[in-house]
Each structure stands twice: as C-alpha cells, then as structure tokens.
Amino acid sequence: MTDQPDPRQFGYSQPDESEQRATRRAAPRAILRFVCDVRQGMAPWRRLSLNDLSPGGFRIARFGEVDPFQPVRIRIPGLQVLSANIAWQDNGAIGCAFITPLHDAVFDHLVRSANAQ
C-alpha cells in the first residue's frame, strides 16, 4: 500500500452541488419541437412535444400529472426507447435527465433533423 497525498492539501476539493448543476447545464441545449411518444410506468404511450434537448436531458412543456419518483420512457423517432429521471416539474412541464446521456453525434443528428422539419 502506498501513501497517497491528500488532494485537499493542494487546494483541490469536490465541487459543491451548485457547481455540479452549472456544469451539467453547460452542455449544449437546443430549443426545438419534436413530437415523440412518452410514458411513465404502465400508463399508455402519449404523443407529446419535446421542447428542448441536450445530451443530458430534455424538457416537455405539457406533460400533466407526474410521479416524480418514477422514470419516464421516451421514444424519439429513429432512436431506441430512452429512460430518464424527472429532475423538476412546474405547472405541468417536466425537465428530465437521461439515465444514459445521448452521444454527441446522436444529439447533433436530432438537432439537424428537427431543424429540417
């Protein structure tokens, strides 16, 4: 076993939660309108508009009633079903974080596709 120096002695520390949120939001975000299928739990699929997208998540402006502790599944045309956790909700809108973030190339493709519509 080797002795490792304590990183704090060099001024390093873990970022606090607000810094982590700012880093997550620093990802590219596209304001767009994509019609997709969304469901939560065993509820039926519903066609809804995805209003913005980043590699880490998305926003839907009119989702309605939601269980904040249950993941959402989303089918975006041309992609496999994706799972996301609800990060926030406000007046029927939801913001979700993908459980597995989108690859940058997939994100770029979706933005180009949305802009071509």
C-alpha positions in Angstrom: 0.0 0.0 0.0 1.4 3.4 -1.0 0.7 6.6 0.8 -1.3 8.9 -1.4 -1.2 12.6 -0.6 -4.5 14.2 0.4 -5.7 16.3 -2.6 -7.1 18.9 -0.2 -3.6 19.9 0.8 -3.1 21.2 -2.7 -6.3 23.2 -2.7 -8.4 20.6 -4.5 -11.9 19.9 -3.3 -15.1 18.2 -4.5 -17.4 20.6 -6.4 -20.5 21.5 -4.4 -23.9 20.7 -5.8 -24.5 24.2 -7.4 -21.2 23.9 -9.3 -22.3 20.4 -10.5 -25.6 21.8 -11.7 -23.9 24.6 -13.5 -21.6 22.1 -15.2 -24.5 19.9 -16.3 -26.3 22.9 -17.8 -23.1 24.0 -19.6 -23.9 21.2 -22.1 -25.3 22.3 -25.5 -29.0 22.8 -25.4 -31.2 23.1 -28.4 -34.6 24.7 -28.4 -36.7 22.6 -30.8 -40.1 20.9 -31.2 -40.1 17.2 -31.7 -43.2 15.0 -31.5 -42.4 11.9 -29.5 -44.1 9.1 -27.5 -43.8 9.3 -23.8 -45.0 7.1 -20.9 -44.5 6.8 -17.2 -44.8 3.4 -15.6 -47.5 1.3 -17.2 -49.6 4.2 -18.4 -50.3 4.2 -22.2 -47.9 6.0 -24.5 -48.9 9.6 -25.3 -47.8 11.8 -28.2 -46.2 14.9 -26.7 -43.9 17.7 -27.9 -40.3 17.7 -26.7 -39.4 21.4 -26.3 -35.7 21.4 -25.7 -33.0 18.8 -25.8 -29.4 18.5 -24.5 -27.2 15.4 -24.5 -28.1 15.1 -20.8 -31.9 15.6 -20.9 -35.0 17.3 -22.2 -38.0 19.4 -21.4 -41.6 18.7 -22.2 -43.9 21.8 -21.7 -47.2 20.0 -21.2 -46.8 16.6 -19.5 -49.6 16.9 -16.9 -49.7 14.9 -13.8 -46.4 13.0 -13.0 -44.9 10.8 -10.3 -41.5 12.5 -9.7 -40.0 9.3 -8.3 -40.8 7.1 -11.3 -38.7 7.2 -14.5 -40.1 8.3 -17.8 -39.7 6.4 -21.1 -39.4 8.3 -24.3 -39.5 7.2 -28.0 -37.8 9.7 -30.2 -38.3 8.8 -33.9 -35.2 6.9 -35.1 -33.9 6.0 -31.7 -34.4 3.2 -29.2 -36.6 3.8 -26.2 -34.7 6.0 -23.7 -35.2 6.3 -20.0 -35.0 9.4 -17.9 -35.5 10.6 -14.4 -37.6 13.6 -13.6 -35.3 16.4 -12.4 -38.0 19.1 -11.9 -41.7 19.8 -12.6 -43.5 23.1 -12.9 -47.2 23.8 -14.0 -47.4 20.6 -16.0 -44.0 21.0 -17.5 -41.2 18.5 -16.7 -37.4 18.5 -17.1 -35.8 15.1 -17.3 -32.2 13.8 -17.1 -31.4 10.8 -19.4 -30.3 7.8 -17.4 -27.7 7.3 -20.2 -26.8 10.7 -21.8 -27.0 10.9 -25.6 -23.8 10.6 -27.6 -22.8 14.0 -29.1 -23.3 12.6 -32.6 -26.8 11.4 -31.8 -27.6 14.8 -30.2 -26.3 16.7 -33.3 -28.3 14.4 -35.6 -31.5 15.0 -33.7 -31.0 18.8 -33.8 -30.3 18.7 -37.5 -33.4 16.5 -38.0 -35.6 18.9 -36.0 -34.3 21.9 -37.9 -35.1 20.2 -41.2 -38.8 19.8 -40.4 
